[in-house]
Amino acid sequence: VTLDLGFEKDSLKPRRVNLPTDNFMIMLDGAFDGIEEIIKKRKKSTSMIGFSNITSSRADADGENKSFLKYLNSDDLKSWGFMPELIGRIGNYVVLNHLSTDAIYDLLKNAKNSVLQEHIDFCSSVNVDLQFDDEAVRYVAEVAHKSGLGFRNVKSLLAKALSNVYYDMPESSQEKMVVKITKEYVMKQLNENQ
């Protein structure tokens, strides 16, 4: 594959690079909002009647079939809006499960360069010691999980929760200020900033 990277400096000659496609993989990633409803509709229209339908309804009630995404096929992608030319080039479909509250909490607390640590480090740079209670971090994880957006929602939740802290923070301080963030504070800030 040849990639066109614009023009060479001070020239109208195009800059091209040959890109070898051996061992090349393209991955499509996204939330694909609404595709689960398309799958449900397809599965219900092809479901059998009688005893097999009763057992599948029981499985749904018991929570065994929470996600219809495991039944994803090319027709569902086409109905969702993908071009057939692109669908034909997709070799495998892999569905990832939503992150649990515990997984989001763990990422916030223990991941290297986590968004939580970024806030703590920024505040430290202006001599403010930002301290989060574990309950406050767990509450942010719970809200992110319940939103259906998972970890993608964490950054905006923390921004809303800390907006007043940043607004009231001095540009720089000679004395170290300690700011403790509790679950109650986060709840109040998130409810006010909806």
Sequence and secondary structure as in RCSB ss.txt:
>XXXX:A:sequence
VTLDLGFEKDSLKPRRVNLPTDNFMIMLDGAFDGIEEIIKKRKKSTSMIGFSNITSSRADADGENKSFLKYLNSD
DLKSWGFMPELIGRIGNYVVLNHLSTDAIYDLLKNAKNSVLQEHIDFCSSVNVDLQFDDEAVRYVAEVAHKSGLG
FRNVKSLLAKALSNVYYDMPESSQEKMVVKITKEYVMKQLNENQ
>XXXX:A:secstr
 EEEEEE TTSSSEEEEE   TT         TTHHHHHHHHHHHT   SHHHHHHHHHHHTTTT  GGGG  HH
HHHHHT  HHHHTT           HHHHHHHHHHSTT HHHHHHHHHHHTTEEEEE HHHHHHHHHHHHHTT G
GGGHHHHHHHHHHHHHHH  S  SS EEEEE HHHHHHHHHHT 
